[in-house]
Amino acid sequence: MALEIKNIESKNGVDLQLINWEGGRDFRILATSGLSEVLKNQGVEEEKSFELFFCLPSYWSLEERENPRFNWVINWLFRFSDYLVKNKTFFDHGHTIAAGNPPEPLSETMKQTYFMFSEPIDTISFFKGQLEGKKYLAVIPLFQDEFDYKVAKGTFKLEDKFRQKGHSEVLDDFRTSAVRKKYFIF
């Protein structure tokens, strides 16, 4: 499986790379490169030094840098990187963070207001087979009710809900919440 890796942008020693590969995949990876090294150089333990990524659907166009429907992924990866470096800290599997203060929808089509960091789900074979040697965490946008459910029930229960609905780390403008709303009838 051949890889095509294209540097998109760099900031403070961290590159953003768009990773495409042959093999019929219908998504691409937008990942940090160098973040784990910057964190290790600041004293963050190696096992807690990850690269971060968004898994983009193939129809997304990062060439339209000014288009807010797509450019938020670039902005957020740099925001996460800046936060981690400035605070000499790390994210780990299951950690969550709000999309702003107060939380705001990511774009006009992505209504999620939180992020969860997760080990790769659908892309696990890609990361094990193609990019060994580095550790990666997927950035998964969450709806408010998914965030509330995760806080109340835990990461693993939310992951079960994601699996039941067929959700993964692949971004989807049309994804619905993995958490069923409960309606009370009196």
N, C-alpha and C positions, 0 to 999 in steps of 0.2 A: 504494500500500500504506500504510494508516494505522497509525501507531504509537501505542501507549499506554505511557507511561513513568510508573512509580509509584516514588516514593522509599520505600525500606523502612526504612532506618536511616542515621544519620550518626555519624561519630566522627573527631575530629582533622582536620577539613576534608575528609574523604573521605565521599561519599555512596555508598550501595548502591542501585542502581536495578534494578527488575524491568521488563524490556522485552518487551511483547507486540506482535504485529502481526497484522493481518488478512492472509489469503492462504493458509490451509490448512496452516500450519506446525505440526508436532507437538512443538515445543519452544519454550522461552522463554529469555531471556538474563538472568542476574543479573550485573551489571557494576558496577565501581567508577566513580565520576564525581568528578573533581577530583584523583585521585591523580597524574595526569601533570602537572598544574599545580603541586602541592605539590613534586614531585620537581624540576621545572624551576626553581622558586623556590629550591631548595636547591643548585642548581648541576649537577644531572644533565643531560647533553646532551639536547637536544630529541629527537633521533632515538632515544634510549634511554629516553624517558619514555612509558610505555604505561599504558593502563587495563587492568585484568585482568577476566576474566569466566569464569563457569561457564555451560555450555549445559545447561539443565534440561529433562528430559522433561516433557511436558504433564501427566502424572499426579502430579507432585510438588506437595506443598502446603506453601508457605512460611508459610501462616497458622498452622500448628501449630508455633509458635516453640520450644516445649519438647520437641518430638519429635526425638530424636537421629538418626533416620533421615534427616531433612531439614535440620536447623539447622546442621549442620557446614559447609555451604557459606558461610553468613554468617560464622561464626566464623573460617574459614580465610581468606576475603577480607580481613577486618580484620587477621588475624595477618600476612598477607603485606604489607599496607599499612603496618602498624606497623614491621615489619622493614625495609622499604625506606626509610621515612622516618627511622627511628632511625639506620640505617647509611649514609644518603645514597648508596644504591647502586641497582641496577636488576636486573631479570630480562630475559632476551632469549630468542629462539627457541631451544629445545633445552635450556635450563637446567632442572635438576631439583633437588628439595628433598625431604627425608624428611618424613613426616607424624608428627613427634615425634622424641624422642630417648630411647629407641630407637623406631624406626618402629612405629606401631600402625595397625590397620585404621580406616578413616574412620567406619564405623558398623557396625551388625550386618548390614546388607545390602551395604555397599560394603567389600569386603575389601582393597582396594588400600592400599598403605602408603607410596607416593611420589607426587609430582606432577611433571609436565613442563609447561613453558610453551611454547606453540606459536602460530604464526600461525594465524588461522582456517582451518578445513578445509571443513566442510559449510556454515558460516555466512559464507563469504567474500563471496558476492554480497550478503548482507544488510549487512555492514559497509561494503562499497564503495558500495552504493546508498543506504543509509539514514543512516549515521553517519559520513560523510566528515569529514575534518578532525582526527579523533583516531585514534590508533593503539591497537589492541587485541591482547592476547595471551590465548589460551584457556588455562585451567588444566585439564589432563587428568590424572586419577588413573591411576597405574601400579601394577601388581602387582610384587612383588619380582623375578620372573623377567624382566619387561619392563624394569625398571630395570637389572638386571644385563646384559641384552642391549644396551641403549642405551649403557651404559658401555663394554662390550667392542667393539661394532660401530659405534656412532655414532647420532646423531639420525636421519639420513636412512634408514639401514637399518631402524630401528624404525618410522619412518613408512611405509616400504614394507610392513612386516608388518601395520601397521594397515590400510592400503588393501586388502591381500590378504584380510583378514578382514572388511572392511566396517565397521571401527571408525572413529570420529571423535571430535570433542570433545563430542558429546552424551552426557551421563551416562546410564548404564544399570546398574541394579541387578543385571542378569542377564548382563552382559558377561563373557566368558571372556578369558583371556590371549591376546594376539596372537602370543605366542611358543610354538611347539610344543615340548613337553617331549620330550627324547630319552631313550629307554629302551634300556638296554644289555642284550642277551641273551647269556649265555655258554654 
